[in-house]
Amino acid sequence: MAIQLQQVSYTYADRSMWKQTALHGINLNIAQGSLTGIAGATGSGKSTLLQLFNGILKPTEGTVQVFDITITAGEKSPKLLPLRRRVGLVFQFPEQQMFEDTVEKDLCFGPLNFGVSPEEAKERARKAMTDMGLDLALLERNPFRLSGGQMRKAAIASVLAMDPDIVVLDEPTATLDPVSRAELIALLERLCREQGRTIIIVTHRMDELLPYADSWALLKDGGLAFQGSGQELAADPAILERCGLTVPQSLRYWQAVAQRFGLAGEKPLLTAEALAERIAALLEERKNAAGMEEKGNGHE
Amino acid sequence: MNQSYKDTEAGEEPAVITLAGVSFGYDPEHPILHDINVSIPQGQWVSIVGPNGCGKSTLVKLLNALLPKSAGEITVCGHTLQEETIGDIRQCIGMVFQNPDNQFIGQTVEEDILFGLEGLCLPYEEMKQRLDLYTVKLGIDHLLSKHPGELSGGQKQRVALASILAMKPGIVILDEASSMLDEGSRDELMGILRDMQAEGAYTILLITHDPDEILASDRVLALHGGSIAADVPPAQLFRNEDLLEKCHLREPYPWRLARELQNRGITVDVPASEKELIDTLWPYNFSK
């Protein structure tokens, strides 16, 4: 397991009269090398949960274990530097974390802070740019002269440059155009499948991640309402409604077709292309069957 | 494709926003927007679409002089944009930005929403009434005493929306203001905008990539390479594959599914629901 949470609760301003419990009693396992989606209504605790993964927040109750590093509520926490090195966090609007005057300096800042040599930092910056599908010529550019989509990708590259084993992203596709969004999801999937990194994505656009995610965690009012595969979700989309989420259209259409043609239990087809292909095949089957019948009738 | 789109109903309304030969650029050699000509009638709901970096946000920021145009003429609510009219123009435009953190000023949600209303010199009763109305509409009435910093991304976005909508500006401009809302909340926001539009007093400009939001609007302005690549009703945009690709857009899922089915020789209209699709497909078998 890359990340294990046991009975974790988190309360903001715990010792003041404004205290507010954001998470309670969370038991969550995230497998190494998996692609996990986290969803939940606004204010359900998604961003708080992410910040527990690299020790920005420490649990008020329970235990957070990331690889061999354990943070237990009420105990003195271990050194967090190794944790931060292994878990890269990409916040909402990551472009706001850029500050240097060239993209290269921005990308090298993290690695240099973790004691990497300047040469290696530059090398990592180049690799991260390539991983994100960005042109190396942009390294010399001022980050604030990039387009919105490029800036977002460069900001994610600056986290990748730290070579984290786990990459956690909070709404990485918000404000990107649909094509850039699909590209980004594809890039993240590649990082997961080809480089074996553990990718965790918070999203409210479940439909764009559904075809790719290995597992899902759904939050409701600070509690974990569901953990399981996309297939399990597809079998019982009512779980989503119970979490205050809308069932994505791709899932609704799949479910309707699956019910009509008795395909429940199959791996859900969650892209329009795959579903159309399947419907075409189904219609063809029926047509052939009907044709046979007609022929049969003709002989009578 | 460059023909101007005329809405027969709204076309009779006077223009509330007019841009004539408007350009903008930091460097005259490389304009970001070039020779934009567009007229938006009172009461229309317009989606502004296009790939990241095509100048959508720039275009709306020119309207209230958050950015200075480099050429052309802009008229908003009867005022021609110049030094002396900036104040008047800003009074009739309410803008919600991409990142809600950029527009908070109050120490609490309540204070933040009231700040804008105080600026309008409204009587206290009226302020209170609007505060209640819009915080309930946006589902943030339980957050009034919170500091904006304590809110989640989606909650912040709702507060930003409430504070602008409560001011009832004649022109509402939302720059991807629903990017952090889940689908259900986005539908609610669309409902609020639809109600506002029905009142007739509001002109709505929405910068968006969301197919369902685009579908809800009357008209789509597609920007590409610094000029207006298309000015069409939403259905026309979603039927034009080249234009979708050019603007980095996707059609709504049912449209996409219908197209994929048509590509496979199955003739179906865009289904209104999954049930309708099944009902269409089923008789399809037996009509053969």
Interface residues (C-beta under 8 A of the other chain):
Chain A: Y12 Q20 A39 A41 T42 G43 S44 K46 S47 Q92 F93 Q96 S147 G148 G149 Q150 D170 E171 A174 T175 L176 D177 P178 V179 S180 R181 A182 H204 R205 D207 G244 L245 T246 P248 Q249 S250 R252 Y253 Q255 A256 V257 R260 A272 E273 L275 A276 E277 I279 A280 L283 R286 K287 A290
Chain B: G50 P51 N52 G53 Q98 N99 D101 E150 L151 S152 G153 G154 Q155 Q157 R158 E176 S179 M180 L181 D182 E183 G184 S185 D187 H209 P211 E245 C247 H248 L249 R250 P252 Y253 P254 R256 L257 R259 E260 L261 N263 R264 G265 I266 E274 K275 L277 I278 L281 W282 Y284 N285 F286 K288
